[in-house]
Amino acid sequence: MEFFPGRIYDRSPRALAVGFLCAGALLVLVVDVAVAVAAGDAAAWTPGRLVSGWAVVGVSSLFLYGALTYHRRRAEAARRELETSNQQLQVLSRVFRHNIRNDLNVIRGYADLLADRVEDERSRDCLETIRTTTDDVVEISEKLRVIEEASPDPPDGRIDLVETVRDAAAAVDGPDVTITIESPAEAWIRADRSVEYPVREVFENAVTHNDGSTRRVDARVEKDGTTTALEVKDNGPGIPDDEQAVLRAEQETPLSHASSIGLWLVKWMCETQGGTVGFETTDDGTTVRLRFESAAVADRTGTERSTGPGKTGGPDGGGESRRDDPVSRVR
């Protein structure tokens, strides 16, 4: 019969203790008889030794029952506490995403109305600050929705990472933004459509948090055996060390926290897709590396074909690789 740990964990402490007692008593009897037979002296086996062995097993069973009962109660209390925390988080998330978002839209609407009625520059600047702040909070609520709706199950679909990267780059392209993409023709990864969010967030952070005169973003997609990596490098000010430390520690304290929920979105959504995230900040900017599990290529006939290291699985199977120049990059 195949062994399943769940068959043990689902049983009560009393059932496990009784099972241990029966198995231990039988084992003591078998061992005592085997020792007497091996020694060739039947007198060596006495009821007193058997009873003492059973007494040890009985006491051990009592200790086992007490320990299992204690840990089972702690586990049950932790489960109830976790369920309560999840319910609270769901309620707070719903209130934030719906009620507060609706109120912010009202504030944004009145700010737009007032913008047409005020004339002095100071008042216009204040209204623009109101509108920018409300837009930022609404954007946070959208990111919370994405995180809340993310499935914890491992992805079973395939996504072309190259196409996802080009769509994300096109969404942030502008007159003062220079984006280059070095990639194979295709790079399929094991993921679902939600992987678009962390990829898009990486490009948005590279552009939005860069106050330079020319914002440059260099992206590269590489296949390395069973993994496919996306590397995005910018010339911005970089991610502060304390925020990187928070992400590495995976917890926030009153004295240390990540100011942008976008960083958490990138981390959590990539890990949900079975990927990993790495950040590196230097004087020249920030480099973000996302790594995913490579997947078989789905060709135009709907069948799958695998690609070995160094092959991109392009339509001609030749593994074409190209680098986009800044002029014709993502227009």
C-alpha positions in Angstrom: 0.0 0.0 0.0 1.3 3.4 -1.0 2.3 5.7 1.9 0.7 9.1 2.2 1.7 11.5 5.0 -1.9 12.9 5.1 -3.1 9.5 6.4 -1.1 10.2 9.6 -1.7 14.0 9.9 -5.5 13.6 9.5 -5.8 11.2 12.5 -6.4 12.3 16.0 -3.7 12.4 18.7 -5.5 9.6 20.6 -5.5 7.3 17.5 -1.9 8.0 16.8 -0.9 7.3 20.5 -2.9 4.0 20.5 -1.3 3.0 17.2 2.1 3.7 18.7 1.3 1.8 21.8 0.1 -1.3 19.9 3.1 -1.2 17.5 5.6 -0.6 20.3 4.1 -3.5 22.5 4.3 -5.9 19.6 7.9 -4.8 18.8 9.0 -5.3 22.4 7.6 -8.8 22.3 9.2 -9.7 19.0 12.6 -8.3 20.1 12.6 -10.1 23.4 11.8 -13.4 21.8 14.3 -12.9 19.0 17.0 -12.1 21.6 16.2 -15.2 23.6 16.3 -17.4 20.5 19.5 -15.9 19.3 21.1 -16.5 22.7 19.9 -20.1 22.8 18.7 -19.7 26.3 14.9 -19.7 26.8 15.3 -18.8 30.4 16.7 -15.4 29.4 13.2 -14.4 28.4 11.1 -13.6 31.4 7.7 -12.0 31.8 9.2 -9.3 34.0 11.4 -8.0 31.1 8.4 -8.0 28.8 6.3 -6.0 31.3 9.1 -3.5 31.8 9.4 -3.0 28.1 5.7 -2.6 27.7 5.8 0.0 30.6 8.4 2.1 28.7 6.2 1.9 25.5 3.1 3.0 27.6 4.9 6.0 29.1 6.2 7.0 25.7 2.7 6.7 24.3 1.4 9.1 27.0 4.2 11.6 26.2 3.4 11.3 22.5 -0.3 11.9 23.1 0.4 15.0 25.1 2.9 16.4 22.6 0.5 15.7 19.7 -2.4 17.3 21.5 -0.4 20.4 22.3 0.8 20.9 18.8 -2.5 20.1 17.3 -4.2 22.8 19.4 -1.5 25.3 18.5 -1.9 24.5 14.8 -5.6 24.9 15.1 -5.3 28.2 16.8 -2.8 29.4 14.1 -5.2 28.3 11.4 -8.1 30.2 12.9 -5.8 33.3 13.3 -4.7 33.0 9.7 -8.3 32.7 8.5 -9.3 35.8 10.5 -6.3 37.7 9.1 -7.2 36.7 5.6 -10.8 37.8 6.1 -9.7 41.2 7.5 -7.3 41.7 4.6 -10.0 40.9 2.1 -12.4 43.3 3.7 -9.8 46.1 3.9 -8.8 45.5 0.3 -12.4 45.6 -0.9 -13.1 48.8 1.1 -10.0 50.4 -0.3 -10.5 49.3 -3.9 -14.2 50.2 -4.0 -15.2 52.8 -1.4 -12.0 54.8 -1.3 -11.5 54.6 -5.0 -15.0 56.0 -5.6 -14.4 58.9 -3.2 -11.1 59.6 -5.0 -12.9 59.7 -8.3 -15.3 62.3 -6.8 -12.3 64.4 -5.6 -10.7 64.1 -9.0 -13.9 65.3 -10.7 -14.3 68.3 -8.5 -10.6 69.2 -9.1 -11.2 69.1 -12.8 -14.2 71.4 -12.4 -12.2 73.9 -10.3 -9.4 73.9 -12.8 -11.6 75.7 -15.2 -12.6 78.3 -12.7 -9.4 79.3 -11.0 -7.0 81.7 -12.7 -4.0 82.2 -10.5 -1.0 79.9 -11.0 -0.7 78.9 -7.3 -4.2 77.5 -7.3 -3.7 75.6 -10.5 -0.6 74.0 -9.1 -2.5 72.9 -6.0 -5.3 71.4 -8.1 -2.7 69.6 -10.2 -1.2 68.1 -7.1 -4.6 66.9 -6.0 -5.2 65.2 -9.3 -1.8 63.6 -9.4 -2.1 62.3 -5.8 -5.6 60.8 -6.5 -4.4 59.2 -9.7 -1.5 57.6 -7.7 -3.8 56.2 -5.1 -6.2 54.9 -7.7 -3.3 53.2 -9.4 -2.3 51.6 -6.1 -5.8 50.2 -5.8 -5.5 48.6 -9.2 -2.2 47.0 -8.3 -3.8 45.6 -5.1 -6.6 44.1 -7.2 -4.0 42.4 -9.4 -2.2 40.9 -6.4 -5.5 39.8 -4.7 -6.8 38.1 -7.9 -3.5 36.3 -8.6 -3.9 32.5 -8.5 -1.5 30.7 -6.1 -1.6 27.6 -8.3 1.5 26.9 -10.6 0.9 28.2 -14.1 0.1 25.7 -16.8 0.1 28.0 -19.8 2.8 29.4 -22.1 3.5 33.0 -22.8 5.9 34.5 -25.4 8.1 36.7 -23.1 9.5 38.6 -26.1 6.0 39.8 -27.1 5.2 40.7 -23.5 8.4 42.8 -23.3 7.7 44.6 -26.5 4.1 45.5 -25.4 5.4 46.7 -22.0 8.1 48.9 -23.7 5.6 50.3 -26.2 3.3 51.4 -23.3 6.0 53.6 -21.7 7.7 54.9 -24.8 7.8 58.7 -25.2 9.7 61.5 -26.8 12.3 61.7 -24.0 12.6 57.9 -23.6 15.2 55.7 -25.3 14.4 52.0 -25.2 16.4 49.2 -26.8 15.5 45.6 -26.8 17.9 42.7 -27.5 16.0 39.4 -27.8 15.5 36.3 -29.9 12.5 36.0 -32.2 10.6 34.2 -29.5 11.1 33.1 -25.9 8.3 31.0 -24.5 8.0 30.7 -20.7 5.8 28.7 -18.4 3.3 31.4 -17.2 -0.1 32.9 -17.7 -1.3 36.3 -18.7 -0.8 37.8 -15.3 3.0 37.8 -16.0 2.3 40.9 -18.0 1.9 42.9 -14.8 5.4 42.5 -13.3 7.0 43.0 -16.7 5.0 46.2 -17.3 5.8 47.4 -13.8 9.5 47.0 -14.3 9.4 49.2 -17.4 7.1 51.7 -15.8 9.5 52.0 -12.8 12.5 52.4 -15.1 10.8 55.4 -16.8 8.6 57.0 -14.2 11.2 57.1 -11.4 13.8 58.5 -13.7 14.0 62.3 -13.7 17.0 62.6 -16.1 16.8 64.7 -19.3 17.1 61.5 -21.3 15.6 58.3 -19.8 17.3 55.2 -21.2 16.0 51.7 -20.8 18.0 48.7 -22.1 16.2 45.3 -22.1 17.5 41.9 -22.9 15.8 38.5 -23.1 18.1 35.5 -22.9 17.5 31.7 -22.8 19.8 29.6 -20.7 18.9 26.0 -20.8 15.7 25.4 -18.9 15.3 29.1 -17.8 14.5 32.3 -19.6 15.6 35.6 -18.2 14.6 39.3 -18.7 17.1 41.9 -17.8 16.0 45.6 -17.7 18.6 48.3 -17.0 17.9 52.0 -16.7 20.0 55.1 -16.0 17.8 56.3 -13.2 18.6 57.0 -9.5 18.2 53.4 -8.5 16.2 51.6 -5.8 17.2 52.7 -2.3 19.2 50.2 -0.3 16.7 50.1 2.6 13.8 49.2 0.2 15.9 46.4 -1.4 16.6 45.1 2.1 12.9 45.0 2.9 12.3 43.0 -0.3 15.1 40.6 0.6 13.8 40.2 4.1 10.2 39.8 2.9 8.8 41.8 5.8 8.3 45.4 6.8 8.8 47.0 10.2 7.9 50.4 11.5 11.4 51.6 10.8 11.8 50.0 7.3 9.4 49.7 4.5 9.2 49.8 0.7 7.5 53.0 -0.4 6.2 51.5 -3.7 3.8 48.7 -3.8 5.0 48.2 -7.4 8.1 46.5 -6.1 6.0 44.0 -4.1 3.9 43.4 -7.2 6.9 42.5 -9.2 8.2 40.2 -6.5 5.0 38.4 -5.7 3.7 38.1 -9.2 7.0 36.7 -10.5 7.2 34.2 -7.7 3.5 33.2 -8.3 4.6 32.4 -11.9 7.4 30.2 -10.5 10.1 32.9 -11.3 12.6 34.8 -9.3 13.5 38.5 -9.1 16.9 40.2 -8.6 17.7 43.9 -8.1 21.1 45.5 -8.6 21.7 49.2 -8.1 24.9 51.1 -9.1 25.9 54.7 -9.8 24.8 54.1 -13.4 21.3 53.0 -12.6 19.2 49.9 -11.7 19.2 46.5 -13.2 16.2 44.2 -12.6 16.4 40.5 -13.6 13.4 38.3 -13.9 13.9 34.6 -14.4 11.2 32.1 -15.5 11.0 28.5 -16.5 11.3 28.0 -20.2 8.4 26.3 -22.0 7.9 24.3 -25.2 7.3 26.4 -28.3 3.8 26.4 -29.7 4.1 26.6 -33.5 1.5 27.8 -36.0 0.0 24.3 -36.3 -0.9 24.2 -32.6 1.7 21.5 -31.8 4.6 21.8 -29.4 8.2 21.6 -30.1 11.1 21.9 -27.7 14.0 24.2 -28.1 17.4 23.4 -26.9 20.0 25.8 -25.4 20.8 28.6 -27.8 17.7 28.1 -30.0 14.9 30.5 -29.9 12.2 28.5 -31.7 11.5 31.0 -34.4 9.3 30.2 -37.4 12.3 29.0 -39.4 13.9 27.2 -36.5 17.1 29.0 -37.1 17.2 30.8 -33.8 17.2 34.4 -35.1 18.4 37.0 -32.7 18.1 40.7 -33.3 18.8 44.0 -31.4 16.5 46.9 -31.9 18.2 50.3 -32.4 16.8 53.3 -30.7 15.3 54.7 -33.9 13.1 51.7 -34.8 12.8 50.2 -31.4 9.1 50.2 -30.3 7.4 52.8 -32.3 
